[in-house]
Every structure is written in structure tokens, then in C-alpha cells.
Amino acid sequence: MKFDSYKRVVFFTAVLSIALAVTCGKKETKVSEIGQGEGEVSIVAWPGYIERGETDKGYDWVTEFEKNTGCKVNVKTAATSDEMVALMNEGGFDLVTASGDASLRLVAGGKVQEINIDLIPSWKNVDSRLQNAPWHTVDGKHFGVPYQWGPNVLMYNTKVFKKAPTSWNVVFEEQVLPDGKSNKGRVQAFDGPIYIADAALYLKVAKPELGIQDPYELDEKQYTAVIELLKKQRQLVPKYWHDAMVQVDDFKKEGLVASSTWPFQVNLLVSEKQPVSSIVPVEGATGWADSTMLHKDSKHVNCAYKWMEHSLSPKVQGDLASWFGSVPSVPAACKGNALLGDTGCAVNGFNNFEKISFWRTPKEDCSGGRKCVPYKKWAEDYISIIGSK
């Protein structure tokens, strides 16, 4: 996302916060029944989340859905949560696969409607750890259907690191790497304000005197220390990433050796015989738990509900987890899937749920009655850091 786009994101963040005051008193009604499909459904999704076999014929969970329902699936990919919020704010879409740093902003902004889980038979099969998750459940109401989840891992070049790096310091602190060369100009960072939480998670362990407990709840002192770290990192990073496919090319052609990433990029590079692997370092990892959310002005509600039910089938869940390197929201998908295999869920981190600091939008009012730095400030400062050199 370019600099001008980031300014637009800050604008939308401010608009959404204003919208909260407008929509809080508005009474919304949820869908009571599903009728005949309208012929199409439009979805904003992360890259790799909705496949129809165009990249690999073995991964296709769209074609059968379209055949069975008559609902044509239109997909608009988005590279960051801020881009998803902006697109949903603009309108014209039915569904979005939102991460926790976007989902509550969409609820607060009145851009998504309550989901009637009684109309989704497969809801009962959703992982109990996700059914009432705070990133899609507000005042006991569900505004999203869990889709997939996973960590933001550290990807590294196995020719440079004969042994896996153990800490995020390889991307945050200038140092000589195992090949005898500096990491300066050879590492990447995510092009999104939520990456500030990654730096906070690192400092939580590296500088315990700061007293950071939650990477999304930073007081002024903690936040200042995190921003200073990111300013130093700016001198190491030649290019920030937000497009998954561009990052894949960067690791093949630009001499990059370490970066935060999604398992999706790691899997693609490994499939192309590239010398990469990944790890969750000792400090832990941030992560995403994504929910399919329905726009309040959706024009294809019936097809949208049909898609949400389809998205929870064990076959779709398992195939997607295999493709993306994520964890299914339906545990039944972890067994008997030819693509994922019976060990796939464990490999992708099914048992690491409690170790992941899942994305969520930072707020001014945080736990313990403390005053924390809100997301709008995160966005403004990260723009400034990326724009400097």
C-alpha cells in the first residue's frame, strides 16, 4: 500500500470512530430465514483465501459451491486489514474475511450486521475456542463466522541460517548474520500499523522493565519505546511488504533473508524449491483469527449465508488450511483430508492457540483502567516511519 493510500486509511479510521456514535443507538435486525440465492456473492478476502483452482487445480472450493447454489463468487483481494475496512466502508460487497484488527472496527462503524447462527447448521462444529471469540462477538451477538486462524511466523533463508534463528531480533536489531554479512538491507517488515504489535511483543521479552503485558495495550512510555525500535528497524528494511505474492518474488529475487510473514508465503516458496523455512521465535508471535462478516447493506444475503455455511464444511476447511498453512476453525477438518493430512493441523499450530497474540484494534481505554495509545495514533506514526529514510 502506498503512502497516499495510508493517508486514506487514517481518514477512514477517523470516520469509523465517528460512525460509532451514530450507529450505537440504531436497532438492527438479523436475517430470519434464507431464501433463494440471488445469483452472486461478492467477497473481500485475503490472498489465497478463496481458490477456484486457477493457481493449482487441487485447490478449488468455489466451483462446486457455484454449481450447487447458482451463486457466482466474485472476489476482491485485500492486502491489509486497513484496506478491508476501507473497502467495506465504501460498500458494494457482501462479505469480508476480517481479522481481529478490522472486525471490531467494522462492528463499531455499523458496517456489518449480526449473524443469525441458527441459519448456519455447521456452526455447532466450530472450535469452541472460536465460537464466542471477542473479535466477532459483541454483547453476546455474533457478527462473524470463524474461518481460519494462525500465527505471523518468522521466515528465513536456510542457506544463511543453517540453524533456525530463535529470536525476532534478526529483523529488529542490526547484527551480523551466520553468513558473515549484516542484516541491513536484507530483512523485511509488514506494511501495516498493526505491525507495531510485533515490535511490542519482541520488547515484552527483550526489555521486561517496560512492563508490556499485552502488545495491543501500550501506555505512552511503552509505546514510545516500541516506536523508537521501529525507527531503528527502518534503517535495516529496504522494502516493506503487504502483498503476499510480491513478498514471494522479493525472497526469490531481492536477496532478502528474514521477515515476518504468513505461512501462505512460506508454503508457496517451499513448493517452488526455494531455500526457506519458518519458526515461531521464543518471544511468541502475533496472529490472526479471521471471521467472515456480512455487510449491513448486502444485496445478496441469501447467497452470503449459503457461502458462510459452505465455508464451514470440513472439506473446505481442510483444503484451505493445507493451501494457506493455517488452522481450520472446524476441528473435524483435521482428520481425513487428503491435502492437509492427519498431522497438518498440528504442524500448522492447532495446539499453539494460547501462545498467539491475536490481532485486535488498539483502544485508548484498556485493561486496569489505564490509558493506552489508540489505533489512530498507531496508523499516523507508522506512516511516518515508513515514509522516512
C-alpha positions as CSV (number, residue, x, y, z in Angstrom):
1,M,0.0,0.0,0.0
2,K,1.5,3.3,-1.0
3,F,1.8,6.4,1.2
4,D,-1.3,8.2,-0.2
5,S,-3.4,5.1,0.5
6,Y,-2.2,5.1,4.1
7,K,-3.5,8.7,4.5
8,R,-6.8,7.5,3.2
9,V,-6.8,4.7,5.8
10,V,-6.2,7.2,8.6
11,F,-9.2,9.1,7.3
12,F,-11.4,6.0,7.3
13,T,-10.3,5.2,10.8
14,A,-11.5,8.6,12.0
15,V,-14.7,8.2,10.1
16,L,-15.4,4.8,11.7
17,S,-14.8,6.1,15.1
18,I,-17.3,8.9,14.4
19,A,-19.7,6.4,13.0
20,L,-19.8,4.6,16.3
21,A,-21.6,7.4,17.9
22,V,-24.1,7.5,15.1
23,T,-24.8,3.8,15.0
24,C,-24.8,2.8,18.6
25,G,-28.4,3.7,19.1
26,K,-29.6,2.2,15.8
27,K,-31.5,-1.1,16.3
28,E,-30.5,-3.7,13.7
29,T,-32.5,-6.9,12.9
30,K,-30.8,-10.1,11.8
31,V,-31.9,-12.3,8.9
32,S,-34.7,-14.7,10.0
33,E,-34.6,-17.1,7.0
34,I,-32.7,-18.0,3.9
35,G,-34.4,-17.7,0.6
36,Q,-33.4,-18.5,-3.0
37,G,-30.0,-17.3,-4.0
38,E,-29.6,-14.0,-5.8
39,G,-27.2,-15.4,-8.4
40,E,-23.9,-14.0,-7.0
41,V,-22.0,-13.0,-3.9
42,S,-19.1,-10.5,-3.6
43,I,-16.3,-11.2,-1.1
44,V,-13.4,-9.2,0.1
45,A,-10.7,-11.7,1.1
46,W,-7.1,-12.2,2.0
47,P,-5.0,-13.5,-0.9
48,G,-5.2,-17.3,-1.1
49,Y,-8.4,-17.5,1.0
50,I,-10.9,-18.2,-1.8
51,E,-9.5,-20.5,-4.5
52,R,-11.2,-21.9,-7.6
53,G,-8.3,-24.0,-8.9
54,E,-6.7,-21.3,-11.1
55,T,-3.4,-21.5,-9.3
56,D,-3.5,-25.2,-8.5
57,K,-6.3,-27.4,-9.8
58,G,-6.1,-29.4,-6.5
59,Y,-7.4,-26.4,-4.5
60,D,-10.9,-25.4,-5.5
61,W,-13.7,-24.7,-3.1
62,V,-15.6,-22.3,-5.3
63,T,-16.6,-24.3,-8.4
64,E,-18.7,-26.8,-6.5
65,F,-20.4,-24.1,-4.5
66,E,-21.4,-22.2,-7.6
67,K,-22.7,-25.3,-9.2
68,N,-24.8,-26.3,-6.2
69,T,-26.2,-22.9,-5.3
70,G,-26.2,-20.9,-8.5
71,C,-24.3,-18.2,-6.7
72,K,-21.4,-16.8,-8.6
73,V,-18.5,-15.9,-6.4
74,N,-16.7,-12.6,-7.0
75,V,-13.5,-12.0,-5.1
76,K,-11.7,-8.8,-4.3
77,T,-8.4,-9.5,-2.6
78,A,-7.1,-7.1,0.1
79,A,-3.5,-7.0,1.4
80,T,-4.1,-5.4,4.8
81,S,-6.9,-5.1,7.4
82,D,-7.0,-1.3,6.8
83,E,-7.7,-1.9,3.1
84,M,-10.5,-4.3,4.1
85,V,-12.1,-1.7,6.4
86,A,-11.8,0.9,3.6
87,L,-13.4,-1.3,1.0
88,M,-16.3,-2.3,3.3
89,N,-16.7,1.4,4.2
90,E,-17.0,2.2,0.5
91,G,-19.6,-0.6,0.1
92,G,-20.7,-2.8,-2.8
93,F,-19.5,-6.0,-1.1
94,D,-21.4,-8.8,0.7
95,L,-18.8,-10.5,2.8
96,V,-15.3,-9.9,4.2
97,T,-12.8,-12.3,5.8
98,A,-11.8,-9.9,8.5
99,S,-9.0,-10.3,11.0
100,G,-9.4,-9.1,14.6
101,D,-7.8,-5.8,14.0
102,A,-10.6,-5.0,11.5
103,S,-13.6,-6.9,12.7
104,L,-14.5,-4.7,15.7
105,R,-13.9,-1.5,13.7
106,L,-16.5,-2.8,11.3
107,V,-18.9,-3.6,14.1
108,A,-18.4,-0.2,15.7
109,G,-18.8,1.6,12.4
110,G,-22.1,-0.2,11.8
111,K,-20.7,-1.7,8.5
112,V,-21.6,-5.3,9.3
113,Q,-24.8,-7.0,10.5
114,E,-25.5,-9.6,13.2
115,I,-25.2,-13.2,12.0
116,N,-28.1,-15.5,12.8
117,I,-26.2,-18.6,13.7
118,D,-29.4,-20.6,13.7
119,L,-29.3,-20.4,9.9
120,I,-25.9,-21.9,9.8
121,P,-26.2,-25.6,10.7
122,S,-22.4,-26.2,10.7
123,W,-21.9,-23.6,13.5
124,K,-22.2,-26.4,16.0
125,N,-19.0,-27.8,14.6
126,V,-16.9,-24.7,15.0
127,D,-14.0,-24.9,17.5
128,S,-15.4,-23.9,20.9
129,R,-12.4,-21.6,21.4
130,L,-13.7,-19.5,18.5
131,Q,-17.5,-19.6,18.8
132,N,-17.7,-16.7,21.2
133,A,-14.3,-15.0,20.4
134,P,-14.2,-11.3,21.4
135,W,-13.1,-10.3,17.9
136,H,-16.5,-11.1,16.4
137,T,-18.8,-11.3,19.4
138,V,-20.2,-8.1,20.9
139,D,-22.7,-8.1,23.8
140,G,-23.5,-11.7,23.1
141,K,-24.2,-11.1,19.4
142,H,-22.2,-12.8,16.7
143,F,-21.1,-10.6,13.8
144,G,-18.8,-13.1,12.1
145,V,-18.4,-16.8,11.2
146,P,-14.9,-18.1,12.1
147,Y,-12.9,-19.0,9.0
148,Q,-9.2,-19.8,9.7
149,W,-6.5,-18.8,12.1
150,G,-2.8,-18.9,12.5
151,P,0.5,-17.1,13.5
152,N,2.6,-14.5,11.8
153,V,5.8,-16.5,11.6
154,L,9.5,-15.6,11.0
155,M,10.5,-16.8,7.6
156,Y,14.2,-17.2,7.0
157,N,16.7,-18.3,4.3
158,T,18.0,-21.8,5.2
159,K,21.3,-21.2,3.3
160,V,22.0,-18.2,5.5
161,F,20.6,-19.7,8.7
162,K,21.9,-23.3,8.9
163,K,20.2,-23.4,12.3
164,A,16.8,-21.7,12.7
165,P,17.0,-18.2,14.3
166,T,15.4,-18.3,17.7
167,S,14.5,-14.6,18.2
168,W,12.8,-11.8,16.3
169,N,16.0,-9.8,16.9
170,V,17.2,-10.8,13.5
171,V,14.7,-8.4,11.9
172,F,14.7,-5.7,14.7
173,E,18.3,-5.3,15.7
174,E,21.3,-4.6,13.4
175,Q,23.6,-7.6,13.5
176,V,26.0,-9.9,11.6
177,L,24.1,-13.0,10.4
178,P,25.6,-16.5,10.3
179,D,26.9,-15.9,6.7
180,G,29.2,-13.2,8.0
181,K,27.1,-10.3,6.4
182,S,25.0,-7.7,8.1
183,N,21.2,-8.0,8.1
184,K,21.0,-4.4,6.9
185,G,19.1,-4.3,3.6
186,R,18.2,-8.0,3.8
187,V,15.1,-8.1,6.1
188,Q,11.5,-7.0,5.7
189,A,8.7,-5.9,7.9
190,F,4.9,-5.8,7.3
191,D,3.5,-2.7,5.7
192,G,0.6,-2.1,8.2
193,P,0.2,-0.2,11.5
194,I,-0.7,-3.4,13.3
195,Y,2.9,-4.5,12.9
196,I,3.7,-2.2,15.9
197,A,2.3,-5.1,18.0
198,D,5.1,-7.4,16.6
199,A,7.7,-4.9,17.9
200,A,5.9,-4.7,21.2
201,L,5.8,-8.4,21.6
202,Y,9.6,-8.5,21.0
203,L,10.3,-5.8,23.6
204,K,8.0,-7.6,26.1
205,V,10.8,-10.1,26.4
206,A,13.8,-8.1,25.3
207,K,13.1,-5.3,27.7
208,P,10.9,-6.6,30.6
209,E,11.5,-3.4,32.5
210,L,9.0,-1.8,30.2
211,G,6.3,-3.9,31.8
212,I,4.5,-4.7,28.5
213,Q,1.8,-7.3,29.2
214,D,-0.3,-7.0,26.0
215,P,1.2,-5.9,22.7
216,Y,-2.1,-4.2,21.8
217,E,-2.4,-2.2,25.1
218,L,0.6,0.2,25.2
219,D,0.8,3.2,27.5
220,E,2.7,6.2,26.4
221,K,6.1,5.1,27.8
222,Q,5.8,1.6,26.4
223,Y,4.6,2.9,23.0
224,T,7.5,5.4,22.8
225,A,10.0,2.6,23.3
226,V,8.3,0.5,20.6
227,I,8.3,3.4,18.1
228,E,12.0,4.0,18.7
229,L,12.7,0.4,17.9
230,L,10.7,0.6,14.7
231,K,12.6,3.8,13.7
232,K,15.9,1.9,14.1
233,Q,14.5,-1.0,12.1
234,R,13.6,1.4,9.3
235,Q,17.4,1.6,8.6
236,L,17.5,-2.2,8.1
237,V,14.4,-2.5,5.9
238,P,14.8,-1.8,2.1
239,K,11.2,-2.6,1.3
240,Y,8.1,-3.2,3.4
241,W,5.7,-5.9,2.3
242,H,1.9,-6.1,2.2
243,D,1.2,-8.1,-1.0
244,A,1.8,-11.8,-0.4
245,M,2.8,-12.6,-3.9
246,V,5.2,-9.6,-4.2
247,Q,6.9,-10.8,-1.0
248,V,7.3,-14.2,-2.6
249,D,9.1,-12.6,-5.5
250,D,11.2,-10.5,-3.2
251,F,12.5,-13.5,-1.4
252,K,13.4,-15.1,-4.8
253,K,15.0,-12.1,-6.4
254,E,15.9,-9.3,-3.9
255,G,18.4,-11.1,-1.6
256,L,16.1,-11.0,1.4
257,V,16.8,-13.5,4.2
258,A,14.4,-12.9,7.0
259,S,10.9,-11.4,7.6
260,S,7.6,-11.7,9.3
261,T,5.2,-13.4,7.0
262,W,2.2,-15.7,6.8
263,P,2.5,-19.5,6.4
264,F,1.0,-19.0,2.9
265,Q,4.2,-17.4,1.5
266,V,6.3,-20.0,3.2
267,N,4.3,-22.8,1.6
268,L,4.5,-21.3,-1.8
269,L,8.2,-20.7,-1.7
270,V,8.9,-24.3,-0.4
271,S,6.7,-25.7,-3.2
272,E,9.0,-23.8,-5.6
273,K,12.1,-25.4,-4.0
274,Q,13.2,-22.1,-2.5
275,P,15.6,-22.3,0.5
276,V,13.2,-21.0,3.1
277,S,11.6,-22.3,6.3
278,S,9.8,-20.6,9.2
279,I,9.6,-20.6,13.0
280,V,7.7,-19.0,15.9
281,P,10.6,-17.4,17.9
282,V,11.0,-17.5,21.7
283,E,9.1,-14.2,22.1
284,G,6.0,-15.8,20.6
285,A,4.1,-14.4,17.6
286,T,1.2,-12.2,16.7
287,G,-1.5,-13.9,14.7
288,W,-4.9,-13.7,13.0
289,A,-8.2,-15.3,13.7
290,D,-10.4,-14.4,10.7
291,S,-14.1,-14.2,10.6
292,T,-16.5,-14.0,7.6
293,M,-18.7,-10.9,8.2
294,L,-21.8,-9.8,6.4
295,H,-22.1,-6.2,5.2
296,K,-25.2,-4.4,6.6
297,D,-26.2,-3.4,3.1
298,S,-25.6,-6.7,1.4
299,K,-27.7,-7.2,-1.8
300,H,-27.0,-10.9,-1.9
301,V,-27.8,-12.0,1.7
302,N,-29.1,-15.5,0.7
303,C,-26.0,-16.3,-1.3
304,A,-23.9,-14.9,1.5
305,Y,-25.5,-17.2,4.1
306,K,-25.1,-20.1,1.7
307,W,-21.4,-19.3,1.4
308,M,-20.9,-19.0,5.2
309,E,-22.4,-22.5,5.6
310,H,-20.2,-23.8,2.8
311,S,-17.1,-22.2,4.3
312,L,-17.5,-24.4,7.4
313,S,-17.6,-27.7,5.6
314,P,-14.7,-29.9,6.8
315,K,-13.5,-30.4,3.2
316,V,-13.3,-26.6,2.5
317,Q,-11.7,-26.0,5.9
318,G,-9.1,-28.7,5.5
319,D,-8.2,-27.8,1.9
320,L,-7.8,-24.1,2.8
321,A,-5.7,-24.9,5.8
322,S,-3.4,-27.1,3.6
323,W,-3.2,-24.3,1.0
324,F,-2.6,-21.4,3.3
325,G,-0.7,-23.1,6.1
326,S,-3.4,-22.0,8.6
327,V,-5.6,-23.8,11.2
328,P,-9.2,-24.8,10.5
329,S,-12.0,-23.3,12.6
330,V,-13.7,-26.7,12.4
331,P,-11.6,-29.3,14.2
332,A,-13.2,-32.1,12.2
333,A,-11.2,-30.9,9.2
334,C,-8.1,-32.1,10.9
335,K,-8.7,-35.7,10.1
336,G,-9.3,-37.5,6.8
337,N,-8.4,-34.6,4.5
338,A,-6.2,-35.8,1.6
339,L,-4.5,-32.4,1.2
340,L,-4.0,-31.5,4.8
341,G,-3.2,-34.9,6.1
342,D,-3.8,-36.1,9.7
343,T,-0.8,-34.2,11.1
344,G,-1.4,-31.0,9.2
345,C,-3.3,-29.2,12.0
346,A,-0.6,-30.0,14.5
347,V,2.1,-28.8,12.1
348,N,0.2,-25.5,11.4
349,G,-0.2,-24.8,15.1
350,F,-3.5,-26.2,16.3
351,N,-2.1,-26.5,19.9
352,N,-0.4,-23.1,19.9
353,F,-3.7,-21.1,20.3
354,E,-2.8,-19.8,23.7
355,K,0.7,-18.7,22.6
356,I,-0.6,-16.4,19.9
357,S,-1.3,-12.7,20.5
358,F,-4.2,-12.4,18.0
359,W,-4.7,-9.1,16.1
360,R,-7.1,-6.6,17.5
361,T,-7.6,-2.9,17.3
362,P,-5.8,-0.9,20.0
363,K,-8.1,1.3,22.0
364,E,-7.5,4.3,24.3
365,D,-9.3,2.7,27.2
366,C,-7.6,-0.5,28.1
367,S,-7.5,-3.0,30.9
368,G,-6.9,-1.9,34.5
369,G,-8.4,1.5,33.8
370,R,-5.2,2.5,32.0
371,K,-5.0,5.0,29.2
372,C,-3.3,3.5,26.1
373,V,-2.3,4.7,22.7
374,P,-5.2,4.2,20.2
375,Y,-5.1,2.8,16.7
376,K,-5.4,6.2,15.0
377,K,-2.0,7.2,16.5
378,W,-0.5,3.8,15.5
379,A,-1.5,4.5,11.9
380,E,-0.2,8.0,11.9
381,D,3.2,7.1,13.4
382,Y,3.7,4.0,11.2
383,I,3.1,6.1,8.1
384,S,5.8,8.5,9.3
385,I,8.3,5.7,10.0
386,I,7.8,4.0,6.6
387,G,8.0,7.4,4.8
388,S,11.3,8.3,6.4
389,K,14.8,7.1,5.5
